[in-house]
Amino acid sequence: MRYDKIDITKSKEKERVIRKTGFLEWVSDLIVYTMIVGFFPIYSGMFLYFEWERNKYLNLAILLFVISLAIGGLLLYSVLNLDRLKRIKGILKDQNREAIKELAKNLGWTILQHNQRFIVISLPWSWFSTNWGQQVVVFYDRKDILFNCTTYGLHDLKSPFHWFGNRKLERTIIQEFEKRIKSNDMPKMT
């Protein structure tokens, strides 16, 4: 992901990661996500139609169509919520910044970019890990932090298939950060 494309002010206002993209990039993303979400329902709908005309395997075709609609609905929900930011109540902006850097260091994550307004963290991966391409973007908003976990594939395409793993990582971040706040184990500003 290119970090210079993030519009930090709009992202904080809308509580979604807003990127400055060109028209062609927006159209290509729309086409890819439409194909990903629509593939299963369209393909199983065609199978249902052909089986309806042949009057064979109709029960199987209906079951497959219902399952594919459920999968398509889950993928649509995932695509619509890929850029949503979670808010955590913090203490002070500088202490929040230090706490996130320390949290990343303790969990073995790599800090890709860090400045006064946001931090981008990447998770380490190995051949047998499932978190390849997973990144966390954290915005500092007054006393709060806003963050999003997204898994990227080739050509910076966000993966809707990793939605559950991303939510698990978000819960880990929330628990670790809130544990630090409750125990007053916030790092001192340096």
N, C-alpha and C positions, 0 to 999 in steps of 0.2 A: 504494500500500500504506500502511496506517496503521501507523506505527511504535510507537504506544503499545500495540498488541495483541501485540507480541512478548514472550514469556516468556523472558527472557534466561537465567535459572538453569536451567530445564528444557532449553532449547536447547543449552546447554553440556554438560549431563549426557548427553543422548541423541544429540548431534552431528547434530541436525536443527533446522531453524527451526520452533519451536513457537509457534503463535499462539493467543491467547485468543479463541475464537470462540463465538458462540451456537449453539444447536441448529439453528435455521432456516438460518443461514449454512452450517453443516456439511452439512446435508441438501441444500441447493441446489448446493453444490460437488460433492457425491457424485453427484447426478443429472447435472450437466453433464459431469463426467469420465467417467461411465458411458456417456453418449450419445456422447462423442467417441471413446472406445476401442471401443465396440460397434457404431458405425455401419457401418463397412466390412465386418466379418464378418457381421453380421446381414443387411445388404442383399445381399451377394454370396451368402450362404446361401439367401436366398429365391430369388434368380435361379437358383442351382443346383437347388433343389427344383422350380421350374417347368420348367426345361429337362429335368430327369430325367423328369418326367411326360410331357412332349411328345416326349422322345427326340431333341431337336435341339440342336445347339451344345453338346453335353455336354463336349467337350474344353475349349472356351473357358470354360465355366462352372466347371469344376474348376480350371483355371489361375487364373481370377479369384478363386476362393474361397481358394486357397493364398496368392496374393499379398496378399489382404485380411487373411488370418490373420497373415501376417508384419507387415503394417502395424499391425494391431491389437496385436500383441505388442510392437512397438517403442514404440507410444504408451503401452501399459500400463507398460512399463519406465520410460519417461520420466515418467509421472505418479507412479509410486512413488518416483522419485529426485529429484523437483523440489526438495525441501526439505533434501536431504543437505548437510551442512557438510564442507568440506575443511579439514584441519589443516596448518598450516605451522609448523615450528619457528622461533621468533624468538630475540631476544636478551633484552631487557628490555621490560616492558609499555609504559613511556613512550616508549622508542625505537621500538617497533613502531607505536605510535600516530602518532608523528611521521613514520615512514617511509611509512605508508599515506596520510597527508595529503599528503605530498610526491609520492608516486606518482600520486595522483589529480590533483594540480595539474600535474605534468609531462605526463600523458596527456590533459589537457584535460577531465577529468570534473568533474561538479558534486557538491559535498558537500551532501546534503539535510539530514542530521542528524548531529551528532557530540556525544558525551559521553564520560565515562570508561569506559563499558562497551561501547559499540558505535559504529559509523559506518555510514551509509547513503550510497552513492555512486550517482549516475545518470549514464549515458553521454549525451553530446550526440547529437542526431540532426538530420538534414536530410530533405528530401523524398525523396532517393534512398538513404538509409541503411536498413539492416536491423536496427538496434539500437534502434528506438523502443520505449520501455517497459522497457528493460533496466536492472536495478538490482543492485547488489552490496551485501550486508549483511556487515559484518565485526565479529566479536565478539573482544574481547581476553580471553584466558584464560591467566593467569599469564604465562609467557614465550612462549606460542604465540598464533597468531591462527587463528580459525575463520571461514571465509567461504563464502558461497553467492551464486551469480549466478542470477537469475530474470528472465524477461521477463513483464511484466504487460500484459494487454489491458484491455478495458473492465470496469469494476466490480471492479477488483482481482483478476480471474481470471488465474491463472498459466497461461501458454501451454506446453503440452507439445510444440508444433511447433517451438519454438526451442531444443530440447535441445542440438543439436550446436553451435550458435552460442554458447550459454552455456558449454559445456565448453571451447570455444576461448578465450573470455574468461578463464575460470579458469586455463587454462594460461599465458596472458599474465601474469596477476597472479602466479602462482607463480614464473615465470621472472624477472620484474622484481624481486620481493621477495627471492628467493634470490640474485640477482646483487648486490643491495645488501648482503646479509649477508656473502657471500663476499669482496666487495671492501672490507668494513668501511667502507662509504660511508653508514653510518647517520647520520641527522641528529642533531645535539646537541639535548638537551632545552632548551626555552625556557621 
